[in-house]
Amino acid sequence: MHLHYRRDGERTVARDRHDGPLRVLKALHPEGPGVCHHVLVHPPGGLVGGDRLDVTLHVAPGAHALVTTPGATRFYRSRGTPAQQHVDATVDAGGRLEWLPLETIAYSGCRAENVLRFVLAEGAEMIGCDLLALGLPAAGEPFERGHVLQHLEVPGRWLERGRIAADDRRLLDGPLGLAGHRVLATLWFAAGTPIDAARRETLLDAARRRDTHATPMQGATAPNDHVVVLRLLAARVEPALARMHDVWAAWRRIAWQREAHAPRVWRT
């Protein structure tokens, strides 16, 4: 899948090209012409061993794109060959990208690779999220076999790469690991130009603010002056998604003076 967004007057115009089942469901402008919302769908519903999804994305100067999905990405059991998803995005000066897919589910027995890479030019900014659910414990399908490789990168600024194996009990259940949680999520705000200290602290304060006792275990940090990161651990997907969407809305108001227009597919 190749996605390209450019500014045409006051409007962000999108062009897409695909080879295979992954495609754009709809291009929408629910908050006016300046922001293009794209919904990506994968009709087969999941990935098995040997499958690979590649998304190449380019946001041209001054354009603003929000990309999401209508449901979970699923990595199913594999007999040996990994299933892969690779996202390679470039945002030019003055461009904005919101990469906001719904959750990824790693089924027991999967061999999954999820690689996300975002190149930001000077003056470019983005908000991104990645939520991983290990198994389906509520349905009696815990994550007992297989592994997931996670790779999140803003080159030269931030890199998180880790392998989560189902037999690594110290990682999955230890107090210095996931502490028994099976949902882990990362939300980040990143910029090609250093984020000034006052703005960075305001973003961190919004991420750290808790409104209810039901919010998941969380921590927010700024590993450098280009990135602010919120990390979550939860027992279920729904509280983690709700928390990420709340912070996304707050970051949007703080960073871009835009109210959150949640994609309609999140409510269907």
N, C-alpha and C positions, 0 to 999 in steps of 0.2 A: 504494500500500500504506500503510495506517494501522495503527500498532502502539501499543498502550497497555499499560503495566505499572503495577499498583498493589499495595500491601501489604494483605493480608487476614490479620490475626493474624501467624503466623510464616511465611506463604506469600506469594510473589510470584505474582500472578495476571495472566495475559496475555489481551488481547482484540485481535483483528486483523480488518481489513476490507480487501478488495482489489477492484480494478476492472481487469481485464486478466489476463495470464498470471502475473505475479509473485505468489507466494503463500507461505504458511508451510508447510513440509514437516511439521514436528513441533515441539511444545512439550514440553520435557523438564525434569526436575529431578534430574539425576544426582548432585548434591552436597547434596541435601536441599531442603526446600520453600522456603528463602529466596532461591534464585537460579533464575531461569527461563532456560533455554537455548532459543533460537529458531533454526531453520535455514530460511533463505529460499532458495527455488528459482525459477528462471526457465526454464521448460521449453523455450522456443525456443532456448536455448543461447547467445544473443549478441544484440548490437544492431547494426543497420544504419542507414544514413542516414534520418533522420526519426523513428526510435524515441526514446522518452523513458521512463525509469523514474523514478518519484518515490516516495520513502519518507519518510513523516512519522512520527516516533517521539516518544513522551512517556513518561518515567519519573516516576511520582508519588513523593511523599515516602516514603523508607524502602524503596522497591522496588529490586531488583537484577536487571538483564537482561544476558544475554550473547547477542549476535546474530552469526551467522556464515553461511557459504554452503558447499554441498557440493562446489563446484568453482570454476573460474575464471570471471570475468566477461569476455566477449570483445567487443571493438569491431571489427567487420568493415569491409571496404572500403566507402567511400561515394562516390557520384558527385558530391556537392556539399553536400547537407544534412547537418548534424552529427547524430550520435547522442549522446544525453545521459543521464546518470544524476545525479539530485539527491537528496541525503539531508539532511533538515532535522530535527534532534533537539533536544529540550528535556529537561533533567534537573532535577527539583525538589530542594529542600533535603533532604539526607540520602539522596538517590538515587544509585545507581551504575549506570554503563553500560559494557559492554565491546563495542566495535564491532570485530569481528575477522573480516572476510571473507577468503577466500583471494585469490589474485592476480588482477589485471586484466591482460589481454593486449591490446595494441594491434597489430592486424594492419597490414601495409603498405597504404597507401591509405586508412586510416581518417581520419575527421574527428570526433574524440571530445571530449566535455566531461564531466568527472567533478568534481562539486561536492559537498563535504561540509561541513556547518555544524552546530556543536554549541553550544547555549546552556546554560550551567551556572549554576544559582542558587547563592547562598551555601550552603556545606556539601555541594554536589554534587561528585562526582568521576567520572572516566572513564579508561579505557585504550582507545586506538584505534590502528588500523594501516591502512596503505595501501601496497600493493606493486604496482608497475607494471612489466610486461615489454614491451619494445619489440620487436615482431616475434617470429619463431620461428627464430633463426639456426641452432640445432642441426638443424632440419628443412629448412634451405636456404631459409628465407623471411625474410630480413632486413627491417628497417624502413627502406624506401627512399623512400616517398612518404607524404604525409598529415601530420597533426599531432594532438597531444593537449593539451588544456587541463586543468591540474590546479589545484584550488582546495580548500585545507584551512583551516578557520577555526573559532576559538573567539572569537566577537565581543568586541571590546574588549581581548583578551588576546594573540591570536596569529593571524596570517594568512600563509599561503604560497600564492602564486598564480603559475603559470608556464606558458608555452606551449612545448612541445617539438615542433619541426618536423623532419621527416626530412632536410631539406636544410640544416639548421644544423649543419655539420660541426664548427665550433669548439665548440659546446655538446656534441655527441655524443662527439667524439673528443679535444678539447683537454684539457690537463692541469688546467685550471681549471674544466672542465665534468665530463662523465661519464667522461672518460678511457678511452673505448672500451667501457665497461660498458653493458649493455643492460637491466639490472634495477636499479631504484632503489626504495627502501622507506623509509617513515617510520613510527616507532612513537612514541606520545606518551602521557604521563600528564598530565592536566589537572584542575584543581580550581577551583571557584567561589570558594573562600576561599584566601588566600595559603598556600602550603606552607612550613612553617617551615624554616629553613636546614639544620638537622641532617637532617631527613627528606629534603629535596631533595638533599643531598649523598649520602645513602645510596642514593637512587634512581639518581643519576648514577654512583656507584661500581659498582652492579650492572650498569648498561648498558655501562660501559667495561671490565669484567672479561672477559678472553678466556681460554677454556679450551683451545682448539686453534689450530694455525696455519692451519686451513682456514676460519676465520671470514672473512666478506666485509670489504671496506674499510668502515670505520665511523667515526662521530663522534657524541658525545653532548654536549648543552648544555642550559642552562636560560635561554631568552631573557628570562624574567621570573619572578617568584615564584609564578606560577600554572601554569606549564607546564614539563615536562621532555621533551626530544625526543631520540630516537635516529634517525640517518640511516644508511642502508646503500647501498653500491654492490656489485654482484656480476655475474658473467658468466652465472649460471644462477639460476633461481627457487629451487631446493631449498635451497641453503645460506642464502639470505636468509630464507626462511620459517623454517628451523630456528633461525636466530639470533634472529629476532623472537619466536618462541614461547618460547625459553629466557629471554629478558629479560622477556617478559610474565609468565612463571611467577615469576620473581624479584620483579618489581614487585608482583605479587599478594600474595606472602608479606610483603613489607616494608610495603606501604601498608594492606592489609586483613586481614593475618594469616589468609589463606586459601591453602590448597594449590591448585595448578593442577589443574583437571579438564578436560583437553583434550576438546573435542567429538569424539564418536566418528566423525563424518563425515570428520575429518581423517585417519583411518587406513583409509578405505575407498576 
